[in-house]
């Protein structure tokens, strides 16, 4: 999740960190003791908009992206990638991420 220190980033990080991988909207992140499925939840990783900010407790790891190669290495390990493109500065970052991933899989 990009910018986990912003309001939207923090809310998304909280939602994902409490959601069981593979669950549906109806199932959500609630623990279902009757289920035989493993209750594995997402490990949230992200970036900060302000390098001095403190990430939310639910964030497993914060990455500092120094190059396109660093970004590519991190993105290919992720199952879900979230950018808040309502922030003008994030549109360009999101486009860079999409192009980087496209180059990796092409």
VEXMARBA-946234 format. One line per field, with one value per residue (C-alpha): residue number from 1; residue in one letter; x, y, z. Coordinates in Angstrom, 1 decimal. Layout:
residues N
i: (NUM,...)
aa: (a,...)
xx: (X,...)
yy: (Y,...)
zz: (Z,...)
//
This chain:
residues 106
i: (1,2,3,4,5,6,7,8,9,10,11,12,13,14,15,16,17,18,19,20,21,22,23,24,25,26,27,28,29,30,31,32,33,34,35,36,37,38,39,40,41,42,43,44,45,46,47,48,49,50,51,52,53,54,55,56,57,58,59,60,61,62,63,64,65,66,67,68,69,70,71,72,73,74,75,76,77,78,79,80,81,82,83,84,85,86,87,88,89,90,91,92,93,94,95,96,97,98,99,100,101,102,103,104,105,106)
aa: (x,x,x,x,x,x,x,x,x,x,x,x,x,x,x,x,x,x,x,x,x,x,x,x,x,x,x,x,x,x,x,x,x,x,x,x,x,x,x,x,x,x,x,x,x,x,x,x,x,x,x,x,x,x,x,x,x,x,x,x,x,x,x,x,x,x,x,x,x,x,x,x,x,x,x,x,x,x,x,x,x,x,x,x,x,x,x,x,x,x,x,x,x,x,x,x,x,x,x,x,x,x,x,x,x,x)
xx: (0.0,1.5,1.6,0.5,0.9,-2.0,-5.6,-6.6,-3.4,-3.8,-7.5,-6.7,-3.7,-6.1,-8.7,-6.2,-4.3,-7.6,-8.8,-8.3,-6.5,-9.0,-12.1,-15.1,-16.7,-19.4,-16.8,-14.7,-12.0,-14.1,-12.8,-15.1,-14.3,-16.3,-14.1,-11.3,-9.4,-6.3,-6.9,-4.0,-4.3,-2.5,0.9,0.7,3.8,4.0,5.7,5.5,4.7,6.8,10.0,9.8,6.3,5.5,3.7,0.5,1.1,-0.7,2.0,4.4,7.2,7.8,10.0,12.1,12.1,15.4,15.2,13.0,14.8,14.0,10.4,10.2,11.8,9.2,6.1,6.7,6.5,3.1,-0.3,-2.2,-0.9,-2.8,-2.1,-4.2,-4.5,-6.7,-3.4,-1.9,1.6,0.5,-0.8,2.7,4.0,1.2,1.9,5.6,4.6,2.3,5.0,7.6,5.4,4.6,8.3,8.8,6.1,6.6)
yy: (0.0,3.3,6.0,4.0,7.1,8.9,8.5,6.4,4.3,3.6,2.6,0.3,-1.2,-1.9,-3.5,-5.8,-6.8,-8.0,-9.8,-13.5,-14.3,-15.6,-14.6,-13.1,-9.8,-11.7,-13.7,-10.6,-10.9,-12.5,-15.6,-18.6,-21.3,-23.8,-23.4,-25.8,-23.3,-21.8,-18.3,-16.6,-12.9,-10.4,-9.1,-5.4,-3.7,-0.2,3.1,6.4,9.8,11.3,9.5,10.6,9.4,6.4,3.6,2.1,-0.9,-3.2,-2.6,-5.5,-3.7,-0.3,0.0,2.9,2.9,4.2,3.0,1.5,-1.8,-1.7,-1.0,-3.9,-6.4,-5.4,-5.3,-8.8,-10.3,-8.7,-10.4,-7.1,-3.6,-0.5,3.1,6.0,7.8,10.5,12.2,13.8,12.7,9.1,8.9,9.1,6.6,4.2,4.5,3.8,0.7,-0.6,0.0,-1.7,-4.7,-4.9,-5.0,-7.8,-10.1,-9.3)
zz: (0.0,-1.0,1.7,4.7,6.8,5.1,6.3,3.3,3.4,7.2,6.8,3.9,5.8,8.8,6.5,4.7,7.9,9.4,6.2,5.7,2.4,-0.1,1.8,0.1,1.0,2.8,4.8,5.4,8.0,10.7,12.2,11.4,13.9,11.9,8.8,8.0,6.0,7.4,8.7,7.1,7.0,4.7,5.7,4.8,3.5,2.2,1.7,3.7,2.2,4.9,5.8,9.4,9.9,12.1,10.2,11.6,13.9,11.4,8.8,8.6,6.8,5.3,2.2,1.1,-2.7,-4.0,-7.7,-10.3,-9.7,-6.0,-6.8,-9.3,-6.8,-4.2,-6.4,-7.9,-4.4,-3.7,-4.2,-4.0,-4.9,-3.8,-4.8,-3.7,-7.1,-5.6,-4.6,-7.7,-6.8,-6.6,-10.2,-11.6,-9.1,-10.0,-13.7,-13.0,-11.0,-13.7,-16.4,-14.2,-13.6,-17.3,-18.2,-15.6,-17.0,-20.7)
//
